[in-house]
Amino acid sequence: MTEDRPFWLRLDRHLPEEGFARKVRDREGYVLEEDGQPAGLLRWNLFWDEIPFCTLLAVAEDRRGQGLGRALLARWESDMAARGHRLVMASTRADERAQGFYRRLGYRDAGCLLLREAGYAQPAELFFTKALAKKEK
């Protein structure tokens, strides 16, 4: 995954460079390849140290609209269910179109966060949750 660093940091403008090494070490990210080229990424962490939380889902601009985001999210959900998690979370800003994407994929509105402090002010952050089907062993 370290070979994906340039691609990752190009799509992920929120993660500091040292955060990339941590995501690789902790295996808290996915890079989706299409035709041998990186096309999308998903990174996550544990909310409250317990609930898998998708903190970023991004697809390269020239690869959007092909179902790659849906595929990344499905893989992550499957992996989280296999680890025994029963619920996952995601979020997006209220001024972004991704809220419809999450709702279409079965995510339910779970509230919002309003940050107004200097340096952090932004439109409301919308939170979504989705119950995962129990994986049979």
C-alpha positions in Angstrom: 0.0 0.0 0.0 2.9 2.4 0.4 3.3 2.5 -3.3 -0.2 4.1 -3.4 1.0 7.1 -1.4 1.1 9.6 -4.3 -2.3 8.6 -5.5 -3.8 8.6 -2.0 -2.4 12.0 -1.1 -3.6 13.5 -4.4 -7.2 12.4 -3.6 -7.1 12.8 0.2 -6.4 16.5 1.0 -7.4 16.1 4.6 -5.0 13.5 5.8 -1.5 14.7 6.8 1.4 12.8 5.3 2.2 11.2 8.7 -1.4 10.0 8.8 -0.9 8.0 5.6 1.8 5.9 7.3 -0.5 5.3 10.3 -3.4 4.2 7.9 -1.1 1.8 6.2 0.3 0.4 9.5 -3.2 0.0 11.0 -4.8 -1.3 7.7 -7.5 1.4 7.8 -7.7 2.1 4.2 -8.4 0.6 0.8 -7.1 1.6 -2.7 -9.3 0.3 -5.5 -7.4 -0.5 -8.7 -9.1 -0.7 -12.1 -7.2 -1.9 -15.1 -4.0 -1.9 -13.0 -4.3 1.7 -12.0 -5.5 3.2 -8.7 -9.0 4.6 -9.2 -10.4 5.2 -5.7 -9.8 5.0 -2.0 -11.6 4.6 1.2 -10.2 5.3 4.7 -11.8 4.7 8.0 -11.3 4.6 11.8 -13.3 3.5 14.8 -15.8 6.0 16.2 -15.8 5.7 20.0 -13.1 3.0 19.5 -16.0 0.7 18.5 -17.9 1.6 15.4 -16.2 1.5 12.0 -16.5 5.0 10.5 -15.8 5.7 6.8 -13.9 9.0 7.0 -13.3 9.4 3.3 -14.5 7.8 0.1 -13.0 9.3 -3.0 -12.9 8.2 -6.7 -10.6 9.7 -9.2 -12.5 12.3 -11.2 -12.1 10.5 -14.6 -13.5 7.3 -13.0 -16.6 8.6 -11.4 -20.0 7.3 -12.3 -18.8 3.7 -12.9 -19.9 2.1 -9.6 -16.4 2.2 -8.1 -17.4 4.1 -4.9 -20.3 1.6 -4.4 -17.8 -1.3 -4.8 -15.3 0.2 -2.3 -18.1 0.8 0.2 -19.5 -2.8 -0.3 -16.0 -4.3 0.2 -15.5 -2.3 3.4 -18.9 -3.2 4.8 -18.3 -6.9 4.1 -14.9 -6.7 5.8 -16.4 -4.9 8.8 -19.1 -7.5 9.1 -16.5 -10.3 8.9 -14.7 -8.7 11.8 -17.9 -8.9 13.8 -19.1 -5.3 13.6 -22.9 -4.9 13.4 -23.0 -1.2 12.5 -21.0 1.2 10.3 -21.0 5.0 10.0 -20.2 7.5 7.3 -20.5 11.3 7.0 -20.5 14.0 4.4 -21.0 17.8 4.4 -24.5 19.0 3.9 -23.4 20.9 0.8 -22.0 17.7 -0.9 -24.0 15.3 -3.1 -22.7 12.2 -1.3 -25.6 12.3 1.1 -27.9 10.9 -1.6 -25.3 8.2 -2.4 -25.2 7.0 1.2 -29.0 7.0 1.5 -29.4 5.0 -1.7 -27.1 2.4 -0.3 -29.2 1.9 2.9 -27.5 4.4 5.2 -29.9 6.3 7.5 -29.6 9.8 8.8 -28.1 9.9 12.3 -27.7 13.6 13.1 -25.2 16.3 12.3 -22.4 18.3 13.7 -22.0 22.1 13.4 -18.5 23.5 13.7 -18.3 27.3 13.9 -15.0 27.8 15.6 -12.3 29.7 13.7 -10.3 27.4 11.4 -13.0 24.7 11.6 -16.1 26.4 10.4 -17.9 24.5 7.6 -21.5 23.5 6.5 -23.1 20.9 8.8 -21.5 17.5 8.7 -24.2 14.9 8.2 -23.8 11.5 9.9 -25.2 8.2 8.6 -25.4 4.7 10.0 -26.1 1.3 8.5 -26.8 -2.0 10.2 -24.7 -4.8 8.8 -26.1 -8.3 8.2 -24.5 -10.9 10.5 -21.9 -13.0 8.7 -22.2 -16.7 9.0 -19.0 -18.5 10.0 
